[in-house]
């Protein structure tokens, strides 16, 4: 299945791709998938030979690339959203990011769309969002060089406010690093002066480096995600908090 511009090829079972295409056409990226069709055969047969690449939004499908450095999925999604907004001027407050109902697949869990939260070992902060997205976020944190701060963390049901974190942090974090790493999540503070967030992630990095001197790095390295769960970068200079 190819989008407008042939930036990538999405491959998978026919019924699954048809369901994915329906969701893409129900999203604010539909202009890029308006004329797409589910075609038989592998992506490699039409020149998309690099892959498979993970697509968290549709986990039973895979992305294949043609190797063109100008073909970027993140840029493609943004272009589709921009075109959608230009066509739908009746929307008073259009979103500038993809809005789509993903077909998440979390190991040993059912699809979860209700609000869930995660808290690091030191209890300094709470991060909340859709359950599926938070499971994936925690997985990436526990696989990063900040993992020492998230070893005991579990995805819990409910919002951060119910866990004792009443103050949402917006200006500094949602608009900066966090927006680029886990933009669908929201950060809350317990508003305690001793729980200063600045440098928390670097503390975790230092702990990791002490345990793993052979792979020590001076900054956080983590696979970040966009709003639909797709991985888009690995190194976060300065971290996510």
C-alpha positions in Angstrom: 0.0 0.0 0.0 1.5 3.3 -1.1 0.7 6.9 0.0 0.6 10.0 -2.2 4.2 10.7 -3.3 5.3 7.1 -2.8 7.4 8.0 0.2 7.1 4.5 1.7 5.4 1.2 1.2 3.2 -0.4 3.9 3.1 -4.2 3.8 1.0 -6.7 5.7 -2.0 -9.0 5.5 -4.7 -7.7 3.1 -7.5 -7.5 5.7 -5.2 -5.8 8.2 -4.0 -3.2 5.6 -7.6 -2.5 4.5 -8.4 -1.8 8.2 -5.4 0.4 8.5 -6.3 2.3 5.3 -9.8 2.9 6.7 -8.3 4.5 9.8 -5.8 6.6 7.8 -8.7 7.9 5.7 -10.6 8.7 8.9 -7.6 10.8 10.2 -6.3 14.2 9.4 -3.8 12.6 7.1 -6.5 11.3 4.8 -5.5 13.5 1.8 -2.3 11.4 1.5 -4.2 8.1 1.4 -7.2 9.1 -0.5 -6.3 7.2 -3.7 -4.3 4.5 -2.0 -5.2 0.8 -2.7 -4.2 -2.4 -1.0 -2.3 -4.2 -3.8 -1.1 -7.9 -3.8 2.6 -8.7 -3.5 5.6 -7.6 -1.4 6.9 -4.0 -1.3 10.3 -5.2 -2.6 8.8 -6.1 -6.0 8.0 -2.4 -6.6 11.4 -1.1 -5.5 10.9 -0.7 -1.7 13.7 -3.1 -0.6 14.9 -1.6 2.7 13.1 -3.0 5.7 11.1 -4.1 7.4 10.9 -1.0 9.7 8.7 -0.9 12.8 5.3 0.9 12.6 3.9 1.1 16.1 0.6 2.6 14.9 -0.1 -0.5 12.8 2.1 -3.2 14.5 1.1 -6.1 12.3 2.2 -4.2 9.2 5.7 -3.0 8.3 7.2 -0.1 6.5 9.6 -0.6 3.6 11.7 2.1 2.1 13.1 2.8 -1.3 16.3 4.3 0.2 15.6 7.8 -1.1 17.0 10.2 1.7 14.3 12.7 0.8 11.6 10.2 1.7 10.9 10.9 5.3 7.8 9.5 7.1 7.6 12.2 9.7 7.8 15.0 7.1 5.2 13.1 4.9 2.7 13.0 7.8 3.2 16.7 8.5 2.6 17.5 4.8 -0.6 15.5 4.8 -1.9 17.2 7.9 -1.1 20.6 6.4 -3.0 19.8 3.2 -5.9 18.5 5.2 -6.1 21.7 7.2 -6.0 23.8 4.0 -9.0 21.8 2.7 -10.9 22.0 5.9 -10.9 25.7 6.7 -14.2 25.2 8.7 -12.2 23.6 11.5 -11.8 26.4 14.1 -8.7 25.0 15.8 -7.0 22.6 13.4 -4.3 20.3 14.8 -0.8 20.5 13.4 0.0 16.9 14.3 -1.5 13.5 13.2 -4.7 12.5 14.8 -5.4 8.8 14.1 -6.9 5.8 15.9 -3.9 3.4 15.9 -4.1 -0.4 16.1 -1.7 -0.6 19.0 -0.5 -4.0 20.2 0.9 -4.1 23.7 2.4 -7.5 24.7 0.1 -9.4 27.1 -2.3 -6.4 27.2 -5.5 -5.5 25.5 -5.7 -2.3 23.5 -5.9 0.5 26.1 -7.2 3.9 25.2 -8.1 5.2 28.7 -5.7 7.4 30.6 -2.8 5.7 32.4 0.3 7.0 34.1 4.0 6.2 34.9 6.2 7.5 37.7 10.0 7.1 37.9 11.6 5.4 40.9 12.4 8.7 42.6 8.7 9.8 42.4 9.6 13.3 41.1 7.2 13.4 38.2 4.2 11.7 36.7 3.6 11.2 33.0 0.2 10.3 31.6 -1.5 9.4 28.3 -3.4 6.7 26.5 -2.6 3.3 28.0 -1.1 1.9 24.8 1.1 4.9 24.3 2.3 4.8 28.0 3.3 1.1 27.7 5.4 2.0 24.7 6.9 5.1 26.3 7.9 3.1 29.4 9.4 0.4 27.2 11.6 2.9 25.5 12.6 4.5 28.8 13.6 1.1 30.2 15.6 0.4 27.1 17.5 3.7 27.2 20.5 4.8 29.2 18.0 6.4 31.7 16.7 3.0 32.5 18.0 3.0 36.1 15.4 5.6 37.0 12.5 3.5 35.6 13.3 -0.1 36.7 10.5 -0.3 39.2 7.9 1.7 37.2 4.6 0.1 36.1 1.9 1.5 33.9 -1.0 2.4 36.3 -4.6 3.0 35.5 -5.9 6.6 36.0 -4.7 10.2 35.7 -1.7 11.7 37.4 -3.9 13.9 39.6 -5.3 10.8 41.3 -1.7 9.7 42.1 -0.9 12.9 43.9 0.5 15.0 41.1 -2.0 17.9 40.7 0.1 20.5 38.7 0.4 20.1 35.0 3.8 21.3 33.6 3.2 22.9 30.3 5.4 25.8 29.2 8.9 24.4 29.9 8.4 20.7 29.2 5.4 20.1 26.9 6.8 22.8 24.6 10.4 21.7 24.6 12.1 18.3 24.9 9.1 16.3 25.9 7.1 17.5 22.9 9.7 15.9 20.7 10.1 12.6 22.6 6.7 11.6 23.9 4.3 14.4 22.6 1.1 12.5 23.3 2.0 12.3 27.0 1.4 15.0 29.6 3.7 15.7 32.6 2.5 16.5 36.1 4.3 17.6 39.3 3.5 17.1 42.9 4.7 20.7 43.4 7.2 19.8 46.1 10.3 22.1 46.1 12.6 19.2 46.7 11.4 17.4 43.6 13.2 19.7 41.1 13.0 18.1 37.6 16.0 19.9 36.1 18.8 17.4 35.6 16.7 14.3 36.7 17.4 12.5 33.5 21.1 13.2 33.7 21.1 11.7 37.1 19.7 8.5 35.6 22.4 8.7 32.9 25.1 9.0 35.5 23.7 5.9 37.3 23.7 4.0 34.1 27.2 5.0 33.2 28.5 3.8 36.5 26.9 0.4 36.0 27.9 0.2 32.3 31.3 2.0 31.9 31.9 0.2 28.6 28.9 1.9 27.0 28.9 5.2 28.8 27.6 8.3 27.0 27.5 11.9 28.2 23.8 12.5 27.3 20.5 10.6 27.2 20.0 8.2 24.3 16.4 7.1 23.8 14.1 6.1 21.0 11.5 8.8 21.0 8.0 8.6 19.5 5.6 10.8 17.7 1.9 11.1 18.6 1.0 7.9 16.8 3.7 5.8 18.3 6.2 5.7 15.5 9.9 5.9 16.5 11.6 9.0 15.0 14.9 9.7 16.7 17.3 8.3 19.2 19.5 10.9 20.8 18.0 13.7 23.0 20.6 16.4 23.8 19.6 17.6 27.3 17.1 14.8 27.8 13.3 14.8 28.1 13.0 16.4 31.5 
